[in-house]
């Protein structure tokens, strides 16, 4: 996994936008809410929102920790891109997107065409 692959995976999802925050982080958003953040630095890492159950099991893996400042909202930081298989990356990106999308107001969803 690298930032280009992450970007390609996120771009397959409907109604997303991209933004660069904190100088070197590419953020993927739906309705102006982040669902995935990837670092643009040499040492690739990414953060995603996960379910409560997945948060516990994933943070027990090597290379995955609770995301600094965001752990209380069940975000993880994947510092080792190989901690997840390609299929897991796809699943957790989609799942993060759905978790954020499901909390958006109906008005916003309608504006996004969802």
DOPASE-973717 format. One record per atom (N, C-alpha, C, O): residue in one letter; atom name; z, y, x. Coordinates in nm, 3 decimals, padded with zeros to 5 digits. Layout:
BEGIN
+-----+------+---------+---------+---------+
! res ! atom !       z !       y !       x !
+-----+------+---------+---------+---------+
!   A !   CA !       Z !       Y !       X !
...
+-----+------+---------+---------+---------+
END
This chain:
BEGIN
+-----+------+---------+---------+---------+
! res ! atom !       z !       y !       x !
+-----+------+---------+---------+---------+
!   X !    N !  00.000 ! -00.118 !  00.084 !
!   X !   CA !  00.000 !  00.000 !  00.000 !
!   X !    C !  00.000 !  00.124 !  00.088 !
!   X !    O !  00.067 !  00.129 !  00.191 !
!   X !    N ! -00.077 !  00.222 !  00.046 !
!   X !   CA ! -00.078 !  00.352 !  00.112 !
!   X !    C ! -00.104 !  00.458 !  00.004 !
!   X !    O ! -00.122 !  00.424 ! -00.113 !
!   X !    N ! -00.105 !  00.583 !  00.043 !
!   X !   CA ! -00.117 !  00.690 ! -00.055 !
!   X !    C ! -00.251 !  00.687 ! -00.129 !
!   X !    O ! -00.256 !  00.723 ! -00.247 !
!   X !    N ! -00.358 !  00.645 ! -00.063 !
!   X !   CA ! -00.489 !  00.639 ! -00.130 !
!   X !    C ! -00.490 !  00.531 ! -00.237 !
!   X !    O ! -00.542 !  00.553 ! -00.347 !
!   X !    N ! -00.435 !  00.415 ! -00.207 !
!   X !   CA ! -00.430 !  00.307 ! -00.306 !
!   X !    C ! -00.339 !  00.346 ! -00.422 !
!   X !    O ! -00.371 !  00.323 ! -00.538 !
!   X !    N ! -00.224 !  00.407 ! -00.389 !
!   X !   CA ! -00.133 !  00.453 ! -00.493 !
!   X !    C ! -00.203 !  00.553 ! -00.585 !
!   X !    O ! -00.191 !  00.546 ! -00.707 !
!   X !    N ! -00.276 !  00.646 ! -00.526 !
!   X !   CA ! -00.349 !  00.747 ! -00.603 !
!   X !    C ! -00.453 !  00.681 ! -00.694 !
!   X !    O ! -00.466 !  00.718 ! -00.810 !
!   X !    N ! -00.525 !  00.584 ! -00.641 !
!   X !   CA ! -00.625 !  00.514 ! -00.723 !
!   X !    C ! -00.562 !  00.438 ! -00.839 !
!   X !    O ! -00.616 !  00.437 ! -00.949 !
!   X !    N ! -00.447 !  00.375 ! -00.815 !
!   X !   CA ! -00.378 !  00.303 ! -00.922 !
!   X !    C ! -00.330 !  00.400 ! -01.030 !
!   X !    O ! -00.347 !  00.374 ! -01.150 !
!   X !    N ! -00.272 !  00.511 ! -00.989 !
!   X !   CA ! -00.221 !  00.608 ! -01.086 !
!   X !    C ! -00.333 !  00.673 ! -01.165 !
!   X !    O ! -00.316 !  00.703 ! -01.283 !
!   X !    N ! -00.446 !  00.696 ! -01.102 !
!   X !   CA ! -00.558 !  00.762 ! -01.169 !
!   X !    C ! -00.620 !  00.676 ! -01.280 !
!   X !    O ! -00.696 !  00.728 ! -01.362 !
!   X !    N ! -00.589 !  00.548 ! -01.284 !
!   X !   CA ! -00.642 !  00.463 ! -01.391 !
!   X !    C ! -00.568 !  00.485 ! -01.522 !
!   X !    O ! -00.614 !  00.442 ! -01.628 !
!   X !    N ! -00.454 !  00.553 ! -01.516 !
!   X !   CA ! -00.373 !  00.575 ! -01.635 !
!   X !    C ! -00.419 !  00.701 ! -01.708 !
!   X !    O ! -00.459 !  00.798 ! -01.644 !
!   X !    N ! -00.415 !  00.701 ! -01.841 !
!   X !   CA ! -00.464 !  00.816 ! -01.917 !
!   X !    C ! -00.374 !  00.939 ! -01.910 !
!   X !    O ! -00.251 !  00.928 ! -01.903 !
!   X !    N ! -00.437 !  01.054 ! -01.910 !
!   X !   CA ! -00.371 !  01.185 ! -01.923 !
!   X !    C ! -00.275 !  01.218 ! -01.810 !
!   X !    O ! -00.173 !  01.283 ! -01.833 !
!   X !    N ! -00.304 !  01.173 ! -01.688 !
!   X !   CA ! -00.214 !  01.207 ! -01.577 !
!   X !    C ! -00.266 !  01.330 ! -01.503 !
!   X !    O ! -00.385 !  01.362 ! -01.506 !
!   X !    N ! -00.174 !  01.396 ! -01.437 !
!   X !   CA ! -00.208 !  01.506 ! -01.348 !
!   X !    C ! -00.139 !  01.480 ! -01.215 !
!   X !    O ! -00.048 !  01.398 ! -01.206 !
!   X !    N ! -00.184 !  01.551 ! -01.113 !
!   X !   CA ! -00.126 !  01.540 ! -00.980 !
!   X !    C ! -00.076 !  01.676 ! -00.936 !
!   X !    O ! -00.128 !  01.780 ! -00.977 !
!   X !    N !  00.027 !  01.674 ! -00.853 !
!   X !   CA !  00.082 !  01.797 ! -00.799 !
!   X !    C !  00.148 !  01.764 ! -00.665 !
!   X !    O !  00.204 !  01.655 ! -00.648 !
!   X !    N !  00.142 !  01.857 ! -00.573 !
!   X !   CA !  00.212 !  01.838 ! -00.446 !
!   X !    C !  00.342 !  01.917 ! -00.453 !
!   X !    O !  00.342 !  02.037 ! -00.482 !
!   X !    N !  00.452 !  01.848 ! -00.427 !
!   X !   CA !  00.585 !  01.909 ! -00.429 !
!   X !    C !  00.654 !  01.882 ! -00.297 !
!   X !    O !  00.620 !  01.787 ! -00.226 !
!   X !    N !  00.749 !  01.963 ! -00.266 !
!   X !   CA !  00.831 !  01.945 ! -00.145 !
!   X !    C !  00.745 !  01.933 ! -00.019 !
!   X !    O !  00.781 !  01.861 !  00.075 !
!   X !    N !  00.633 !  02.001 ! -00.017 !
!   X !   CA !  00.539 !  02.012 !  00.095 !
!   X !    C !  00.459 !  01.886 !  00.127 !
!   X !    O !  00.343 !  01.896 !  00.168 !
!   X !    N !  00.517 !  01.768 !  00.111 !
!   X !   CA !  00.446 !  01.648 !  00.154 !
!   X !    C !  00.462 !  01.529 !  00.059 !
!   X !    O !  00.463 !  01.414 !  00.103 !
!   X !    N !  00.475 !  01.558 ! -00.070 !
!   X !   CA !  00.487 !  01.451 ! -00.169 !
!   X !    C !  00.384 !  01.472 ! -00.279 !
!   X !    O !  00.380 !  01.578 ! -00.343 !
!   X !    N !  00.302 !  01.371 ! -00.300 !
!   X !   CA !  00.204 !  01.374 ! -00.407 !
!   X !    C !  00.269 !  01.315 ! -00.531 !
!   X !    O !  00.306 !  01.198 ! -00.534 !
!   X !    N !  00.281 !  01.398 ! -00.634 !
!   X !   CA !  00.349 !  01.359 ! -00.757 !
!   X !    C !  00.246 !  01.332 ! -00.866 !
!   X !    O !  00.149 !  01.406 ! -00.881 !
!   X !    N !  00.269 !  01.226 ! -00.941 !
!   X !   CA !  00.184 !  01.190 ! -01.053 !
!   X !    C !  00.265 !  01.214 ! -01.179 !
!   X !    O !  00.379 !  01.169 ! -01.191 !
!   X !    N !  00.205 !  01.286 ! -01.274 !
!   X !   CA !  00.278 !  01.331 ! -01.392 !
!   X !    C !  00.204 !  01.298 ! -01.520 !
!   X !    O !  00.081 !  01.286 ! -01.523 !
!   X !    N !  00.281 !  01.283 ! -01.625 !
!   X !   CA !  00.226 !  01.277 ! -01.760 !
!   X !    C !  00.307 !  01.377 ! -01.843 !
!   X !    O !  00.429 !  01.370 ! -01.847 !
!   X !    N !  00.238 !  01.468 ! -01.908 !
!   X !   CA !  00.306 !  01.571 ! -01.985 !
!   X !    C !  00.401 !  01.654 ! -01.900 !
!   X !    O !  00.508 !  01.693 ! -01.947 !
!   X !    N !  00.362 !  01.681 ! -01.776 !
!   X !   CA !  00.443 !  01.756 ! -01.680 !
!   X !    C !  00.572 !  01.687 ! -01.639 !
!   X !    O !  00.662 !  01.752 ! -01.586 !
!   X !    N !  00.583 !  01.557 ! -01.663 !
!   X !   CA !  00.700 !  01.479 ! -01.621 !
!   X !    C !  00.655 !  01.377 ! -01.516 !
!   X !    O !  00.558 !  01.303 ! -01.538 !
!   X !    N !  00.725 !  01.373 ! -01.405 !
!   X !   CA !  00.688 !  01.280 ! -01.298 !
!   X !    C !  00.715 !  01.135 ! -01.338 !
!   X !    O !  00.816 !  01.104 ! -01.402 !
!   X !    N !  00.623 !  01.047 ! -01.299 !
!   X !   CA !  00.647 !  00.905 ! -01.315 !
!   X !    C !  00.631 !  00.830 ! -01.183 !
!   X !    O !  00.671 !  00.714 ! -01.172 !
!   X !    N !  00.571 !  00.894 ! -01.084 !
!   X !   CA !  00.551 !  00.832 ! -00.953 !
!   X !    C !  00.537 !  00.942 ! -00.849 !
!   X !    O !  00.473 !  01.045 ! -00.873 !
!   X !    N !  00.597 !  00.919 ! -00.733 !
!   X !   CA !  00.590 !  01.014 ! -00.622 !
!   X !    C !  00.560 !  00.936 ! -00.495 !
!   X !    O !  00.628 !  00.839 ! -00.464 !
!   X !    N !  00.458 !  00.978 ! -00.423 !
!   X !   CA !  00.422 !  00.914 ! -00.297 !
!   X !    C !  00.426 !  01.014 ! -00.183 !
!   X !    O !  00.386 !  01.129 ! -00.199 !
!   X !    N !  00.473 !  00.969 ! -00.069 !
!   X !   CA !  00.481 !  01.061 !  00.046 !
!   X !    C !  00.345 !  01.071 !  00.114 !
!   X !    O !  00.271 !  00.974 !  00.122 !
!   X !    N !  00.315 !  01.190 !  00.161 !
!   X !   CA !  00.191 !  01.214 !  00.233 !
!   X !    C !  00.214 !  01.206 !  00.384 !
!   X !    O !  00.121 !  01.226 !  00.462 !
!   X !    N !  00.335 !  01.178 !  00.425 !
!   X !   CA !  00.368 !  01.170 !  00.568 !
!   X !    C !  00.319 !  01.037 !  00.626 !
!   X !    O !  00.273 !  00.949 !  00.554 !
!   X !    N !  00.331 !  01.027 !  00.757 !
!   X !   CA !  00.286 !  00.907 !  00.827 !
!   X !    C !  00.355 !  00.781 !  00.777 !
!   X !    O !  00.291 !  00.677 !  00.761 !
!   X !    N !  00.485 !  00.791 !  00.752 !
!   X !   CA !  00.562 !  00.676 !  00.702 !
!   X !    C !  00.559 !  00.677 !  00.551 !
!   X !    O !  00.640 !  00.745 !  00.487 !
!   X !    N !  00.467 !  00.601 !  00.494 !
!   X !   CA !  00.448 !  00.599 !  00.349 !
!   X !    C !  00.572 !  00.544 !  00.279 !
!   X !    O !  00.632 !  00.446 !  00.322 !
!   X !    N !  00.607 !  00.610 !  00.171 !
!   X !   CA !  00.710 !  00.560 !  00.079 !
!   X !    C !  00.671 !  00.610 ! -00.059 !
!   X !    O !  00.589 !  00.700 ! -00.073 !
!   X !    N !  00.732 !  00.552 ! -00.160 !
!   X !   CA !  00.703 !  00.593 ! -00.297 !
!   X !    C !  00.827 !  00.576 ! -00.382 !
!   X !    O !  00.913 !  00.492 ! -00.354 !
!   X !    N !  00.834 !  00.657 ! -00.487 !
!   X !   CA !  00.945 !  00.648 ! -00.583 !
!   X !    C !  00.889 !  00.629 ! -00.722 !
!   X !    O !  00.786 !  00.686 ! -00.759 !
!   X !    N !  00.960 !  00.546 ! -00.800 !
!   X !   CA !  00.920 !  00.515 ! -00.937 !
!   X !    C !  01.042 !  00.507 ! -01.026 !
!   X !    O !  01.152 !  00.478 ! -00.979 !
!   X !    N !  01.023 !  00.533 ! -01.153 !
!   X !   CA !  01.129 !  00.509 ! -01.251 !
!   X !    C !  01.116 !  00.364 ! -01.297 !
!   X !    O !  01.006 !  00.314 ! -01.319 !
!   X !    N !  01.230 !  00.297 ! -01.311 !
!   X !   CA !  01.232 !  00.158 ! -01.355 !
!   X !    C !  01.337 !  00.140 ! -01.464 !
!   X !    O !  01.420 !  00.228 ! -01.488 !
!   X !    N !  01.333 !  00.026 ! -01.529 !
!   X !   CA !  01.433 ! -00.005 ! -01.632 !
!   X !    C !  01.568 ! -00.033 ! -01.565 !
!   X !    O !  01.575 ! -00.053 ! -01.444 !
!   X !    N !  01.673 ! -00.033 ! -01.644 !
!   X !   CA !  01.807 ! -00.059 ! -01.591 !
!   X !    C !  01.813 ! -00.195 ! -01.522 !
!   X !    O !  01.871 ! -00.208 ! -01.414 !
!   X !    N !  01.754 ! -00.296 ! -01.585 !
!   X !   CA !  01.756 ! -00.432 ! -01.529 !
!   X !    C !  01.678 ! -00.439 ! -01.398 !
!   X !    O !  01.724 ! -00.498 ! -01.300 !
!   X !    N !  01.561 ! -00.378 ! -01.397 !
!   X !   CA !  01.478 ! -00.379 ! -01.277 !
!   X !    C !  01.544 ! -00.300 ! -01.164 !
!   X !    O !  01.530 ! -00.335 ! -01.047 !
!   X !    N !  01.616 ! -00.194 ! -01.199 !
!   X !   CA !  01.684 ! -00.113 ! -01.098 !
!   X !    C !  01.780 ! -00.200 ! -01.017 !
!   X !    O !  01.784 ! -00.191 ! -00.894 !
!   X !    N !  01.858 ! -00.281 ! -01.085 !
!   X !   CA !  01.955 ! -00.367 ! -01.017 !
!   X !    C !  01.885 ! -00.470 ! -00.929 !
!   X !    O !  01.920 ! -00.486 ! -00.812 !
!   X !    N !  01.787 ! -00.539 ! -00.983 !
!   X !   CA !  01.722 ! -00.645 ! -00.906 !
!   X !    C !  01.636 ! -00.591 ! -00.792 !
!   X !    O !  01.634 ! -00.649 ! -00.684 !
!   X !    N !  01.567 ! -00.481 ! -00.815 !
!   X !   CA !  01.479 ! -00.427 ! -00.710 !
!   X !    C !  01.558 ! -00.367 ! -00.595 !
!   X !    O !  01.518 ! -00.381 ! -00.479 !
!   X !    N !  01.669 ! -00.301 ! -00.623 !
!   X !   CA !  01.747 ! -00.240 ! -00.514 !
!   X !    C !  01.821 ! -00.343 ! -00.431 !
!   X !    O !  01.882 ! -00.308 ! -00.330 !
!   X !    N !  01.817 ! -00.468 ! -00.471 !
!   X !   CA !  01.873 ! -00.575 ! -00.389 !
!   X !    C !  01.773 ! -00.623 ! -00.284 !
!   X !    O !  01.810 ! -00.697 ! -00.193 !
!   X !    N !  01.647 ! -00.583 ! -00.296 !
!   X !   CA !  01.543 ! -00.623 ! -00.202 !
!   X !    C !  01.547 ! -00.535 ! -00.078 !
!   X !    O !  01.585 ! -00.418 ! -00.084 !
!   X !    N !  01.507 ! -00.593 !  00.035 !
!   X !   CA !  01.491 ! -00.514 !  00.157 !
!   X !    C !  01.376 ! -00.417 !  00.137 !
!   X !    O !  01.271 ! -00.453 !  00.083 !
!   X !    N !  01.395 ! -00.293 !  00.181 !
!   X !   CA !  01.289 ! -00.193 !  00.173 !
!   X !    C !  01.287 ! -00.115 !  00.044 !
!   X !    O !  01.200 ! -00.030 !  00.024 !
!   X !    N !  01.384 ! -00.142 ! -00.047 !
!   X !   CA !  01.392 ! -00.068 ! -00.173 !
!   X !    C !  01.537 ! -00.025 ! -00.192 !
!   X !    O !  01.630 ! -00.106 ! -00.185 !
!   X !    N !  01.555 !  00.105 ! -00.215 !
!   X !   CA !  01.690 !  00.159 ! -00.235 !
!   X !    C !  01.690 !  00.250 ! -00.358 !
!   X !    O !  01.584 !  00.291 ! -00.406 !
!   X !    N !  01.809 !  00.280 ! -00.410 !
!   X !   CA !  01.815 !  00.381 ! -00.516 !
!   X !    C !  01.760 !  00.513 ! -00.460 !
!   X !    O !  01.795 !  00.553 ! -00.349 !
!   X !    N !  01.676 !  00.579 ! -00.536 !
!   X !   CA !  01.614 !  00.704 ! -00.489 !
!   X !    C !  01.719 !  00.813 ! -00.476 !
!   X !    O !  01.795 !  00.838 ! -00.569 !
!   X !    N !  01.723 !  00.879 ! -00.360 !
!   X !   CA !  01.818 !  00.991 ! -00.344 !
!   X !    C !  01.797 !  01.096 ! -00.454 !
!   X !    O !  01.683 !  01.130 ! -00.488 !
!   X !    N !  01.905 !  01.145 ! -00.507 !
!   X !   CA !  01.908 !  01.248 ! -00.611 !
!   X !    C !  01.860 !  01.200 ! -00.748 !
!   X !    O !  01.883 !  01.267 ! -00.848 !
!   X !    N !  01.793 !  01.085 ! -00.754 !
!   X !   CA !  01.735 !  01.040 ! -00.881 !
!   X !    C !  01.785 !  00.902 ! -00.924 !
!   X !    O !  01.744 !  00.851 ! -01.029 !
!   X !    N !  01.873 !  00.842 ! -00.847 !
!   X !   CA !  01.920 !  00.707 ! -00.877 !
!   X !    C !  01.990 !  00.701 ! -01.013 !
!   X !    O !  01.980 !  00.600 ! -01.083 !
!   X !    N !  02.061 !  00.806 ! -01.049 !
!   X !   CA !  02.131 !  00.803 ! -01.178 !
!   X !    C !  02.036 !  00.796 ! -01.295 !
!   X !    O !  02.075 !  00.759 ! -01.406 !
!   X !    N !  01.909 !  00.831 ! -01.271 !
!   X !   CA !  01.805 !  00.820 ! -01.374 !
!   X !    C !  01.722 !  00.693 ! -01.358 !
!   X !    O !  01.617 !  00.678 ! -01.421 !
!   X !    N !  01.770 !  00.603 ! -01.273 !
!   X !   CA !  01.707 !  00.472 ! -01.248 !
!   X !    C !  01.571 !  00.485 ! -01.179 !
!   X !    O !  01.473 !  00.421 ! -01.219 !
!   X !    N !  01.567 !  00.568 ! -01.076 !
!   X !   CA !  01.450 !  00.578 ! -00.989 !
!   X !    C !  01.480 !  00.502 ! -00.861 !
!   X !    O !  01.592 !  00.504 ! -00.811 !
!   X !    N !  01.378 !  00.436 ! -00.808 !
!   X !   CA !  01.391 !  00.364 ! -00.682 !
!   X !    C !  01.302 !  00.429 ! -00.577 !
!   X !    O !  01.203 !  00.494 ! -00.609 !
!   X !    N !  01.340 !  00.412 ! -00.451 !
!   X !   CA !  01.259 !  00.456 ! -00.338 !
!   X !    C !  01.215 !  00.331 ! -00.263 !
!   X !    O !  01.297 !  00.253 ! -00.217 !
!   X !    N !  01.085 !  00.314 ! -00.253 !
!   X !   CA !  01.028 !  00.199 ! -00.183 !
!   X !    C !  00.986 !  00.247 ! -00.045 !
!   X !    O !  00.882 !  00.311 ! -00.030 !
!   X !    N !  01.067 !  00.217 !  00.055 !
!   X !   CA !  01.038 !  00.264 !  00.190 !
!   X !    C !  00.951 !  00.166 !  00.267 !
!   X !    O !  00.886 !  00.204 !  00.365 !
!   X !    N !  00.949 !  00.041 !  00.224 !
!   X !   CA !  00.862 ! -00.060 !  00.285 !
!   X !    C !  00.754 ! -00.097 !  00.184 !
!   X !    O !  00.783 ! -00.166 !  00.086 !
!   X !    N !  00.630 ! -00.052 !  00.207 !
!   X !   CA !  00.522 ! -00.079 !  00.111 !
!   X !    C !  00.501 ! -00.228 !  00.083 !
!   X !    O !  00.445 ! -00.265 ! -00.020 !
!   X !    N !  00.545 ! -00.313 !  00.176 !
!   X !   CA !  00.529 ! -00.458 !  00.157 !
!   X !    C !  00.643 ! -00.521 !  00.079 !
!   X !    O !  00.645 ! -00.642 !  00.060 !
!   X !    N !  00.738 ! -00.440 !  00.034 !
!   X !   CA !  00.849 ! -00.492 ! -00.045 !
!   X !    C !  00.802 ! -00.541 ! -00.182 !
!   X !    O !  00.868 ! -00.623 ! -00.247 !
!   X !    N !  00.687 ! -00.491 ! -00.226 !
!   X !   CA !  00.626 ! -00.533 ! -00.352 !
!   X !    C !  00.487 ! -00.588 ! -00.326 !
!   X !    O !  00.416 ! -00.539 ! -00.239 !
!   X !    N !  00.449 ! -00.689 ! -00.403 !
!   X !   CA !  00.311 ! -00.740 ! -00.395 !
!   X !    C !  00.220 ! -00.639 ! -00.466 !
!   X !    O !  00.268 ! -00.549 ! -00.535 !
!   X !    N !  00.092 ! -00.654 ! -00.450 !
!   X !   CA ! -00.005 ! -00.566 ! -00.517 !
!   X !    C !  00.015 ! -00.572 ! -00.668 !
!   X !    O !  00.012 ! -00.469 ! -00.735 !
!   X !    N !  00.035 ! -00.692 ! -00.721 !
!   X !   CA !  00.055 ! -00.708 ! -00.865 !
!   X !    C !  00.184 ! -00.638 ! -00.910 !
!   X !    O !  00.188 ! -00.578 ! -01.017 !
!   X !    N !  00.289 ! -00.646 ! -00.828 !
!   X !   CA !  00.414 ! -00.579 ! -00.862 !
!   X !    C !  00.397 ! -00.427 ! -00.859 !
!   X !    O !  00.448 ! -00.356 ! -00.946 !
!   X !    N !  00.324 ! -00.377 ! -00.758 !
!   X !   CA !  00.296 ! -00.233 ! -00.754 !
!   X !    C !  00.228 ! -00.191 ! -00.883 !
!   X !    O !  00.269 ! -00.093 ! -00.945 !
!   X !    N !  00.125 ! -00.263 ! -00.923 !
!   X !   CA !  00.051 ! -00.229 ! -01.045 !
!   X !    C !  00.144 ! -00.231 ! -01.167 !
!   X !    O !  00.140 ! -00.141 ! -01.250 !
!   X !    N !  00.226 ! -00.335 ! -01.176 !
!   X !   CA !  00.316 ! -00.349 ! -01.290 !
!   X !    C !  00.417 ! -00.234 ! -01.294 !
!   X !    O !  00.435 ! -00.171 ! -01.398 !
!   X !    N !  00.483 ! -00.207 ! -01.182 !
!   X !   CA !  00.589 ! -00.105 ! -01.182 !
!   X !    C !  00.534 !  00.037 ! -01.197 !
!   X !    O !  00.603 !  00.123 ! -01.253 !
!   X !    N !  00.415 !  00.063 ! -01.149 !
!   X !   CA !  00.353 !  00.195 ! -01.173 !
!   X !    C !  00.324 !  00.210 ! -01.323 !
!   X !    O !  00.356 !  00.313 ! -01.382 !
!   X !    N !  00.264 !  00.108 ! -01.383 !
!   X !   CA !  00.235 !  00.112 ! -01.527 !
!   X !    C !  00.365 !  00.124 ! -01.607 !
!   X !    O !  00.372 !  00.201 ! -01.703 !
!   X !    N !  00.466 !  00.050 ! -01.568 !
!   X !   CA !  00.594 !  00.050 ! -01.639 !
!   X !    C !  00.662 !  00.187 ! -01.627 !
!   X !    O !  00.718 !  00.236 ! -01.725 !
!   X !    N !  00.658 !  00.248 ! -01.511 !
!   X !   CA !  00.715 !  00.381 ! -01.491 !
!   X !    C !  00.643 !  00.482 ! -01.580 !
!   X !    O !  00.707 !  00.565 ! -01.646 !
!   X !    N !  00.513 !  00.474 ! -01.582 !
!   X !   CA !  00.431 !  00.561 ! -01.667 !
!   X !    C !  00.474 !  00.547 ! -01.814 !
!   X !    O !  00.493 !  00.646 ! -01.884 !
!   X !    N !  00.488 !  00.423 ! -01.860 !
!   X !   CA !  00.526 !  00.398 ! -01.999 !
!   X !    C !  00.666 !  00.449 ! -02.030 !
!   X !    O !  00.690 !  00.506 ! -02.136 !
!   X !    N !  00.760 !  00.430 ! -01.937 !
!   X !   CA !  00.897 !  00.478 ! -01.958 !
!   X !    C !  00.899 !  00.630 ! -01.977 !
!   X !    O !  00.968 !  00.680 ! -02.066 !
!   X !    N !  00.825 !  00.701 ! -01.896 !
!   X !   CA !  00.820 !  00.847 ! -01.907 !
!   X !    C !  00.742 !  00.889 ! -02.031 !
!   X !    O !  00.786 !  00.978 ! -02.104 !
!   X !    N !  00.629 !  00.826 ! -02.055 !
!   X !   CA !  00.546 !  00.860 ! -02.172 !
!   X !    C !  00.625 !  00.842 ! -02.301 !
!   X !    O !  00.614 !  00.923 ! -02.393 !
!   X !    N !  00.702 !  00.735 ! -02.310 !
!   X !   CA !  00.777 !  00.705 ! -02.432 !
!   X !    C !  00.887 !  00.807 ! -02.462 !
!   X !    O !  00.938 !  00.810 ! -02.574 !
!   X !    N !  00.923 !  00.888 ! -02.365 !
!   X !   CA !  01.026 !  00.990 ! -02.388 !
!   X !    C !  00.966 !  01.128 ! -02.419 !
!   X !    O !  01.039 !  01.223 ! -02.446 !
!   X !    N !  00.835 !  01.137 ! -02.413 !
!   X !   CA !  00.770 !  01.265 ! -02.442 !
!   X !    C !  00.773 !  01.294 ! -02.592 !
!   X !    O !  00.763 !  01.202 ! -02.673 !
!   X !    N !  00.786 !  01.420 ! -02.628 !
!   X !   CA !  00.780 !  01.456 ! -02.771 !
!   X !    C !  00.643 !  01.422 ! -02.831 !
!   X !    O !  00.542 !  01.423 ! -02.761 !
!   X !    N !  00.643 !  01.392 ! -02.960 !
!   X !   CA !  00.518 !  01.357 ! -03.029 !
!   X !    C !  00.414 !  01.468 ! -03.017 !
!   X !    O !  00.295 !  01.440 ! -03.008 !
!   X !    N !  00.459 !  01.591 ! -03.017 !
!   X !   CA !  00.367 !  01.705 ! -03.005 !
!   X !    C !  00.294 !  01.700 ! -02.871 !
!   X !    O !  00.173 !  01.724 ! -02.866 !
!   X !    N !  00.365 !  01.671 ! -02.764 !
!   X !   CA !  00.304 !  01.662 ! -02.632 !
!   X !    C !  00.207 !  01.546 ! -02.625 !
!   X !    O !  00.097 !  01.560 ! -02.571 !
!   X !    N !  00.246 !  01.430 ! -02.680 !
!   X !   CA !  00.157 !  01.315 ! -02.683 !
!   X !    C !  00.028 !  01.348 ! -02.757 !
!   X !    O ! -00.081 !  01.308 ! -02.715 !
!   X !    N !  00.041 !  01.419 ! -02.867 !
!   X !   CA ! -00.078 !  01.458 ! -02.944 !
!   X !    C ! -00.167 !  01.551 ! -02.863 !
!   X !    O ! -00.290 !  01.536 ! -02.864 !
!   X !    N ! -00.106 !  01.646 ! -02.794 !
!   X !   CA ! -00.184 !  01.738 ! -02.709 !
!   X !    C ! -00.258 !  01.664 ! -02.598 !
!   X !    O ! -00.368 !  01.702 ! -02.559 !
!   X !    N ! -00.196 !  01.556 ! -02.549 !
!   X !   CA ! -00.257 !  01.476 ! -02.442 !
!   X !    C ! -00.359 !  01.376 ! -02.496 !
!   X !    O ! -00.430 !  01.311 ! -02.419 !
!   X !    N ! -00.367 !  01.365 ! -02.629 !
!   X !   CA ! -00.461 !  01.271 ! -02.689 !
!   X !    C ! -00.412 !  01.128 ! -02.685 !
!   X !    O ! -00.492 !  01.034 ! -02.683 !
!   X !    N ! -00.280 !  01.111 ! -02.684 !
!   X !   CA ! -00.222 !  00.974 ! -02.676 !
!   X !    C ! -00.154 !  00.935 ! -02.805 !
!   X !    O ! -00.101 !  00.825 ! -02.816 !
+-----+------+---------+---------+---------+
END
